[in-house]
């Protein structure tokens, strides 16, 4: 945006501007914004949730005073028609509501397969790729990956596949993810259970148009119950592998411990991440603990 408009680009990192000593953060912000003499300018505040967290998430009066200072400066900037303020956060619900006064809020979201292919092509256009590199296939296999994830991949098919197995998509950070390799053949017995899953879940995944034709939906929720070690987790992994889906595993006690004190919004966050990583099997282990 700054390049296209010929404006000066001024970047503020939330984690770099915050100091714990009283008054230092405010002075640091004032000092940085003095550079607005280079206007027209675009001020980009990264990690807005670090600079201006919700009151209940802040660590004291330092953050509160800093938010007030930032609000005052933003009010002053609004009087300047040649200055635009932009901000970014990966946790919009953690930002102080007083700072959500921007005229426009845009959800960037996770790129779909078409966007992923375009991103991959941009990052590889000046690379000499191996003859066996299939960019379309890579785009199809990178559910939940954002631009930064795709940029970290390498230039041969083997490198791509190795990196895919080692990396964790940004859409699934803070969530346990693995590439399921379990097949139906790896599970002894339980033939009736496997047939039920194949009929109600796997068949729909492979033939969605047939279900739509008869106005029928698949089973989006499945509850396994039984004693420990009877194969509940293996069944879920095999289901994800057979449907070529991402597999997100969340243990009940882990979910409560990771974000203690905020169970409701964090459960919603898990489901949001699963939707972003679709197609996806979301497996809650030890559900009774939740």
Secondary structure, 3 states (H helix, E strand, C coil): CHHHHCCEEEEEEHHHHCCCCCCHHHHHHHHHHHHHHHCCEEEEEECHHHHCECHHHCCCHHHHHHHHHHHHHHHHHCCCCCEEEEECCCCHHHECHHHCCCCCCCCCCCCCHHHHHHHHHHHHCCCCCCCCCCHHHHHHHCCCCCHHHHHCCCCCHHHHHHHHHHCCCHHHCCCEEECCCCCHHHCCCCHHHHHHHHHHHHHHHHCHHHHHHCCCCCCCCCCCCCCCCCCHHHHHHHHHHHCCCEEEEEEHHHHHHHCCCCHHHHHHHHHHHHHHCCCEEEEEECHHHC
